[in-house]
Amino acid sequence: MEKIITKGGCDMNFLRYTTRMLQNTSPIGLLVGGTVLYLGLPLLRKGLRCVAVVTGRALYSVTDEARNIRNQPLQPEEVNS
């Protein structure tokens, strides 16, 4: 079997796979899958939002601390003679 590579070939493979999967899934399976997606997406969005907020706070804290260190005058090192 010769494989033809066209522009956007990965998209076509994905569409074929999902079409075949949808054709082979029972109506009850589609209903259950849709329900799981419907109930799961808000939780996933909330989790991703929480991760984004925590990451933003951490980045702000690191840059704020770096700015404070940069603005402090340098302390001369004590030399023990």
GIGIHU-V114763 format. One record per helix or strand of 3 or more residues. SS is the DSSP state (H for helix, E for strand). FROM is the first residue (numbers start at 0). TO is the last residue. Records with the same first field share a line. If there is no record, write none. Layout:
# GIGIHU-V114763
SS = FROM-TO, FROM-TO
This chain:
# GIGIHU-V114763
H = 8-23, 26-70
